[in-house]
Amino acid sequence: MKSIVTKYALTSGCTLVDGEVSMTDGKKWLAAEGRGSVSHDYYHGNDFHLTKVEAIIRVQEMADKLRASLTKRLAAIDKSKTKALKQIEGMDL
């Protein structure tokens, strides 16, 4: 069954793979033909999707989560910069 792998969507991109979808303990996973010297690649949960709509929704979720994380990190950088500049202003040379 063809599936869209979104695991690396925001780094190396999405890929279309052909493999077998299975369920174990209520969790879905995909065993796809491996690349290179690997015989199989395995994907679990939200790492692969059977429809384009599911894949699009997942990529949007991933991008939103990354954007929120980066926004928080940028705020922390600005706070550190402000603190460092105030320290420098208070120094006598």
ZALUM-436224 format. One record per residue: x negated, z, y of N, C-alpha, C, O in turn; residue number from 1. Coordinates in steps of 0.1 Angstrom, whole numbers. Each point is the difference from the previous one (the first is absolute). Layout:
REM ZALUM-436224
   n_X   n_Z   n_Y  ca_X  ca_Z  ca_Y   c_X   c_Z   c_Y   o_X   o_Z   o_Y pos
     X     Z     Y     X     Z     Y     X     Z     Y     X     Z     Y NUM
...
//
This chain:
REM ZALUM-436224
   n_X   n_Z   n_Y  ca_X  ca_Z  ca_Y   c_X   c_Z   c_Y   o_X   o_Z   o_Y pos
    -8     0   -12     8     0    12    -9     0    12   -10     8     1   1
    13   -16     9    -8    -1    12     4    12     9    12     3     2   2
   -22     2     4     2    12     9   -10    -2    12   -10    -6    -1   3
    14    12    13    -8     0    12    -7    14     0     7    10     1   4
   -20   -10    -1    -8    12     1    -3     3    15    -6    -8     7   5
    11    20    -2    -2     3    14   -10    12     2    -2     5    11   6
    -4    -1   -22    -9    11     0   -11    -2    11    -4    10     7   7
    -1   -22    -5   -11    -2    10     5    -9    11    -8    -7     6   8
    21     8    -3     6    -8    11    -7     0    13    -2   -10     7   9
    -2    22    -3    -6     1    14   -15    -1     0    -6     1    11  10
     0    -4   -22   -15    -2    -1    -3   -14    -4    -3    -9     8  11
     5     6   -21    -3   -13    -5    12    -9    -2    -1   -12    -3  12
    13    18     5    12    -8     0     8     2   -13    -4     7    -9  13
    16   -14     8     8     1   -11    -4   -11   -10    -5   -11     4  14
     9    13   -17    -3   -10   -10    12    -2    -9     8     9    -2  15
    -7   -21    -3    11    -3   -10    -7     0   -14   -10    -7    -2  16
    15    16    -7    -5     1   -13    10    -2   -10    12     1     2  17
   -16    -4   -14     9    -2   -12    -3    11   -10   -12     1    -4  18
    22     7     1    -3    11   -10    12     5    -6    11    -6     1  19
   -12    17    -8    11     6    -7     3    14     6    -8     9     1  20
    21    -8     3     5    12     6     5    10   -11     7    -4    -9  21
   -11    17    10     4    10   -10     4    12     7    -2     2    12  22
     9     7   -19     4    13     5    -5    11    -9     1    -1   -12  23
    -7    11    18    -5    12    -7     5    12     7    -4     2    12  24
    11     7   -18     5    12     6     8    -3    13    -2     7    10  25
     9   -18   -10     8    -4    12    -8    -6    11     6    -2    11  26
   -18    -1   -13    -9    -6    10    -4   -14    -4    -4    -2   -11  27
     6    -8    20    -4   -13    -3   -14    -3     2    -7     6     9  28
     1   -15   -17   -14    -4     2    -1   -15    -5     8    -5    -8  29
   -18    -1    12    -2   -14    -3   -14    -2    -5   -10     5     5  30
     9   -12   -17   -13    -4    -5    -1   -15     2     7    -8    -6  31
   -17     4    14    -2   -14     4   -13    -5    -5    -9     8    -3  32
     8   -21     1   -12    -6    -4   -11     4    10     1    -2    12  33
   -12     7   -18   -11     5     9    -8   -11     6     0   -12    -4  34
    -7    16    15    -9   -10     7   -15     4    -4    -3    11    -3  35
    -5   -21     2   -14     2    -3    -2     4   -15     6    -6    -9  36
   -14    16     7    -2     4   -14    10    11    -5    -1     4   -11  37
    11    -1    19    10    10    -4    11    -7    -7     5   -11     4  38
    -1    16   -15    11    -6    -8    14     1     6     8    -9    -1  39
    -6    21     7    13     2     6    -1     8    13    -9     9     1  40
    17   -11     9     2     8    11    13     7    -1    10    -6    -4  41
   -10    19     8    12     8    -1     4     5    14    -8     4     8  42
    21    -6    -6     6     4    13    12    10    -3     7    -2   -10  43
    -5    12    18    10    10    -2     9     2    12    -4    -3    12  44
    16     7   -14     9     4    11     2   -11    10     5   -11    -3  45
    -8    14    16     2    -9    11   -11   -10     2    -1    -6    11  46
    -9     6   -20   -11   -10     1     4   -14    -3    -7    -9     4  47
    18     7   -10     5   -14    -3    15    -1     1     7    10     0  48
    -2   -22     2    14    -2     3     5   -13    -7    -8   -10    -1  49
    20    10    -3     6   -11    -7     7   -10     9     4   -11    -4  50
    -1    15    16     6    -9    10    -8     0    13    -7     9     3  51
     9   -20     4    -6    -1    13     5    11    10    -8     5     8  52
    21    -2    -8     5    10     9    -6    13    -2    -3     7     9  53
     2    -3   -22    -7    13    -3   -14     0     5    -5    10     6  54
    -2   -21    -8   -14     0     5    -1     0    15    -9     7     5  55
    18   -13     2     0     0    15     2    14     5    -7     5     9  56
    17     2   -15     3    13     4   -12     9    -2    -3     9     8  57
    -3   -10   -20   -12     9    -2   -11    -3     9    -7    10     5  58
     4   -22    -2   -11    -3    10     3     5    13    -9     6     7  59
    22    -7    -2     4     6    13    -2    15     0    -4     6     9  60
     8     1   -21    -2    14    -1   -15     4     1    -4     9     7  61
    -4   -17   -14   -15     3     0    -5    -2    14    -8     9     5  62
    12   -19     2    -5    -3    14     4    11     9    -7     5     9  63
    20     0   -10     5    10     9    -8    13    -3    -3     7    10  64
     0    -3   -22    -7    12    -4   -14    -1     6    -5    10     5  65
    -2   -21    -7   -13    -2     5     0     1    16    -9     6     5  66
    18   -12     1     1     0    15     2    14     5    -7     4     9  67
    15     4   -16     2    14     4   -13     8    -2    -4     8     8  68
    -3   -10   -19   -13     6    -2   -10    -3    10    -7     9     5  69
     6   -22    -2   -10    -4    11     4     5    13    -9     4     8  70
    22    -3    -4     4     5    12    -4    15     1    -5     4    11  71
     7     3   -21    -4    14    -1   -16     2     2    -5     8     7  72
    -2   -17   -14   -15     0     1    -4    -3    14   -10     6     5  73
    16   -16     1    -4    -4    14     2    12     9    -8     2    10  74
    19     5   -11     3    12     8   -10    10    -2    -5     7    10  75
     0    -5   -22   -10    10    -3   -14    -4     7    -7     8     5  76
     4   -21    -6   -12    -5     7     1     2    15   -10     5     6  77
    21    -8     0     2     2    14    -2    15     4    -6     3    10  78
    12     6   -18    -2    14     2   -14     5    -1    -5     7     9  79
    -2   -12   -19   -15     3    -1    -8    -6    12    -9     7     4  80
    12   -19     0    -7    -6    11     2     9    13    -9     2     7  81
    22     2    -5     3     8    12    -8    13     0    -5     4    10  82
     5     2   -22    -7    13    -1   -15    -2     2    -7     8     7  83
     1   -19   -12   -14    -3     2    -4    -2    14   -10     4     6  84
    19   -12     1    -2    -3    14     0    13     9    -8     1     9  85
    18     8   -12     1    12     7   -13     9    -2    -5     7     9  86
     0    -7   -21   -12     7    -3   -12    -5     8    -8     7     5  87
     7   -20    -4   -11    -7     7     1     4    15   -10     2     6  88
    23    -3    -1     2     3    14    -5    15     4    -5     2    11  89
     6     7   -21    -3    14     3   -15     2    -2    -5    12     2  90
    -3   -21    -6   -14     2    -2    -8    -2    13     2    -9     8  91
   -12    17    -7   -10    -1    12   -13    -6    -5    -5     5   -10  92
     1   -16    16   -13    -6    -3   -10     3    10   -12    -4    -1  93
//
